[in-house]
Amino acid sequence: MNKKIYGIGTGPGDSDYLTLKAVKAMEEASVIFGPNNNGKNMAIDTAEEFIKDKKLVLIDFPMGEVTREDYKRAAEIIEREIPEGESGAFLTIGDPMIYSTFIYIIEELEKKFTNMEIEVVSGIPSFVAAAGESQSPLTVKDDDFVLCDELTPEKLQLVDSIAILKTFKNKEKTIEMLEEADFNYTYIKRATLEMQEILTEKEEILEDKDYISLILGRRNN
């Protein structure tokens, strides 16, 4: 009998943003998977009330550079832990097809396990939720928009609107590039959560050190 794995996007962090399809898939699953972040996982925390007493398997990935062997090992764990004829759910924050570990796990599952059915359940990405929370339009008619996790001046030359993830790494340089290209910007941390903050003042943004943060930028008219 075949096995099935759902790649489920749990959205930006607030459990109210979980889709009905995500909840139904988790209810169907026998095993819940997620990356192990020192014993914690934001996606699993988001979906906690729907996981209940299901078997939970946190998969270790090394700090720093993750290799193809790490994804292969993750795929093997998933295949081994799902009982015959049943399904599992791999939870990711945001959406499984945007900067997600699950993208690479799919590749390894497809290579090695032909008995594994794969289904992606889309989630609300953080930058979409952040745009709504801050009332910052991502795109309007005739806009060129880009999503990135590392900003370069060349990218800004080509677009009218931008969403930059993982801004904690080069925040000062990122803001400098936005200002030089005549972009206004909004910094959102912990979008949709109780700790959410929306900042537009440069000094306040530079002082904040939250990992779960992003910047939305738009070219001034």
C-alpha positions as CSV (number, residue, x, y, z in Angstrom):
1,M,0.0,0.0,0.0
2,N,1.2,3.5,-0.7
3,K,2.1,6.1,1.9
4,K,1.4,9.8,1.7
5,I,3.2,12.9,2.9
6,Y,1.6,16.3,3.1
7,G,3.8,19.4,3.0
8,I,1.7,21.8,5.0
9,G,2.2,25.6,5.2
10,T,1.1,26.8,8.6
11,G,1.2,30.5,7.7
12,P,2.9,33.4,9.5
13,G,2.4,32.2,13.1
14,D,-1.1,33.0,14.3
15,S,-3.1,29.7,14.2
16,D,-6.1,31.7,12.9
17,Y,-4.3,31.9,9.6
18,L,-4.2,28.1,9.2
19,T,-6.3,27.0,6.2
20,L,-9.2,24.5,6.5
21,K,-7.3,22.2,4.2
22,A,-4.2,22.3,6.4
23,V,-6.3,21.4,9.5
24,K,-8.0,18.5,7.6
25,A,-4.6,17.1,6.4
26,M,-3.2,17.3,9.9
27,E,-6.2,15.5,11.3
28,E,-5.8,12.7,8.7
29,A,-2.0,12.3,9.3
30,S,-0.7,9.6,11.6
31,V,2.7,11.3,12.1
32,I,3.7,15.0,12.2
33,F,7.2,16.1,11.1
34,G,9.1,19.3,11.3
35,P,12.7,20.6,11.5
36,N,14.3,20.5,14.9
37,N,15.3,24.0,16.1
38,N,16.8,23.2,19.5
39,G,13.7,21.2,20.4
40,K,11.4,24.0,19.1
41,N,9.5,24.6,15.9
42,M,7.4,27.6,15.1
43,A,5.2,25.7,12.6
44,I,4.4,23.0,15.2
45,D,3.7,25.6,17.9
46,T,1.2,27.3,15.5
47,A,-0.6,24.0,14.8
48,E,-0.4,22.6,18.3
49,E,-4.1,22.5,19.0
50,F,-4.7,20.4,15.9
51,I,-1.7,18.0,16.4
52,K,-3.0,16.9,19.8
53,D,-1.5,13.5,20.8
54,K,-0.3,12.5,17.4
55,K,3.2,11.1,17.0
56,L,5.7,14.0,16.6
57,V,9.1,13.5,14.8
58,L,11.5,16.5,14.8
59,I,14.2,16.0,12.2
60,D,17.7,17.4,12.9
61,F,19.4,19.6,10.3
62,P,23.0,20.9,10.9
63,M,23.6,24.5,11.7
64,G,24.9,26.4,8.7
65,E,25.2,24.7,5.4
66,V,22.6,21.9,4.9
67,T,23.8,19.2,2.4
68,R,22.0,16.9,0.0
69,E,22.8,14.1,2.4
70,D,20.9,15.8,5.1
71,Y,17.8,16.0,2.9
72,K,18.2,12.4,1.9
73,R,18.4,11.4,5.5
74,A,15.2,13.4,6.2
75,A,13.4,11.7,3.4
76,E,14.4,8.3,4.8
77,I,13.1,9.2,8.2
78,I,9.8,10.3,6.8
79,E,9.4,7.2,4.8
80,R,10.3,5.0,7.7
81,E,8.0,6.7,10.2
82,I,4.8,6.7,8.2
83,P,3.0,3.4,8.6
84,E,1.9,1.5,5.5
85,G,-1.2,2.9,3.9
86,E,-1.2,6.0,6.1
87,S,-0.1,9.6,5.8
88,G,2.2,12.0,7.5
89,A,2.4,15.8,7.6
90,F,5.6,17.9,7.3
91,L,4.9,21.4,8.7
92,T,6.6,24.5,7.6
93,I,6.1,28.2,8.5
94,G,4.6,30.3,5.7
95,D,4.3,28.2,2.5
96,P,6.0,24.9,1.6
97,M,7.1,26.2,-1.8
98,I,8.8,29.4,-0.5
99,Y,12.3,29.1,0.9
100,S,11.3,25.8,2.6
101,T,13.2,22.7,3.6
102,F,10.4,20.7,2.2
103,I,11.2,21.6,-1.4
104,Y,14.5,19.7,-1.1
105,I,12.9,16.8,0.8
106,I,10.4,16.4,-2.1
107,E,13.2,15.9,-4.5
108,E,14.7,13.1,-2.4
109,L,11.4,11.4,-1.8
110,E,10.7,11.3,-5.5
111,K,14.1,9.8,-6.3
112,K,14.0,7.0,-3.8
113,F,10.4,6.2,-2.8
114,T,8.1,5.6,-5.7
115,N,5.4,4.4,-3.2
116,M,5.2,7.8,-1.6
117,E,2.4,10.2,-2.7
118,I,3.2,13.9,-2.1
119,E,0.6,16.7,-1.7
120,V,1.4,20.3,-0.9
121,V,-1.0,22.3,1.2
122,S,-0.3,26.0,0.6
123,G,-0.1,28.4,3.5
124,I,-0.2,32.2,3.9
125,P,3.4,33.5,3.5
126,S,4.8,35.9,6.1
127,F,5.3,38.7,3.6
128,V,1.6,38.5,2.5
129,A,0.4,38.6,6.1
130,A,2.8,41.4,6.9
131,A,1.5,43.4,3.9
132,G,-2.0,43.1,5.3
133,E,-1.0,43.9,8.9
134,S,0.9,47.0,7.8
135,Q,-1.5,47.9,5.0
136,S,1.4,48.0,2.6
137,P,0.4,47.1,-1.0
138,L,2.7,44.5,-2.4
139,T,1.8,45.2,-6.0
140,V,-0.5,47.4,-8.0
141,K,-1.2,47.5,-11.7
142,D,1.9,47.5,-13.9
143,D,4.2,47.0,-10.9
144,D,7.2,44.7,-11.0
145,F,7.6,42.9,-7.7
146,V,10.3,40.7,-6.3
147,L,10.7,38.5,-3.3
148,C,14.2,37.9,-2.0
149,D,16.2,36.9,1.0
150,E,19.3,38.9,0.1
151,L,19.1,42.4,-1.5
152,T,21.4,43.8,-4.2
153,P,21.3,47.2,-5.9
154,E,20.7,45.4,-9.2
155,K,17.4,43.9,-8.0
156,L,16.1,47.3,-6.9
157,Q,16.8,48.7,-10.4
158,L,14.4,46.3,-11.9
159,V,11.4,46.5,-9.6
160,D,8.8,48.9,-8.1
161,S,8.0,46.8,-5.0
162,I,10.0,44.4,-3.0
163,A,9.7,42.0,0.0
164,I,13.0,41.1,1.8
165,L,13.0,38.2,4.1
166,K,15.7,37.3,6.8
167,T,16.6,41.0,7.2
168,F,18.4,40.4,10.5
169,K,21.6,39.6,8.7
170,N,22.4,42.8,6.8
171,K,19.8,45.2,8.0
172,E,21.8,48.4,7.9
173,K,23.2,47.7,4.4
174,T,19.7,46.7,3.2
175,I,18.2,50.1,4.4
176,E,21.1,52.0,2.8
177,M,20.4,50.3,-0.6
178,L,16.6,51.1,-0.3
179,E,17.3,54.7,0.5
180,E,19.8,55.1,-2.3
181,A,17.3,53.7,-4.8
182,D,14.6,56.0,-3.4
183,F,12.4,53.3,-1.9
184,N,10.3,53.9,1.2
185,Y,10.2,50.9,3.6
186,T,8.3,49.3,6.4
187,Y,9.8,46.8,8.9
188,I,7.5,44.1,10.3
189,K,8.5,41.7,13.0
190,R,6.5,38.7,14.3
191,A,3.6,39.5,11.8
192,T,0.2,38.4,13.2
193,L,1.6,37.4,16.6
194,E,1.1,39.2,19.9
195,M,4.7,40.5,19.8
196,Q,4.1,42.1,16.3
197,E,5.6,45.5,15.7
198,I,5.5,47.6,12.6
199,L,8.3,50.1,12.3
200,T,9.1,52.8,9.8
201,E,11.8,54.8,11.6
202,K,15.3,53.9,10.6
203,E,16.9,54.0,14.0
204,E,14.2,51.9,15.6
205,I,14.5,49.3,12.8
206,L,18.3,49.1,13.3
207,E,17.9,48.6,17.0
208,D,15.6,45.7,16.7
209,K,17.3,42.3,16.6
210,D,14.3,39.9,16.1
211,Y,15.0,37.0,13.8
212,I,11.4,36.7,12.6
213,S,11.3,40.0,10.7
214,L,11.1,41.3,7.1
215,I,11.1,44.5,5.2
216,L,8.6,45.7,2.6
217,G,9.8,48.4,0.2
218,R,8.1,50.5,-2.5
219,R,9.7,52.9,-4.9
220,N,8.6,56.5,-4.2
221,N,6.6,58.1,-7.0
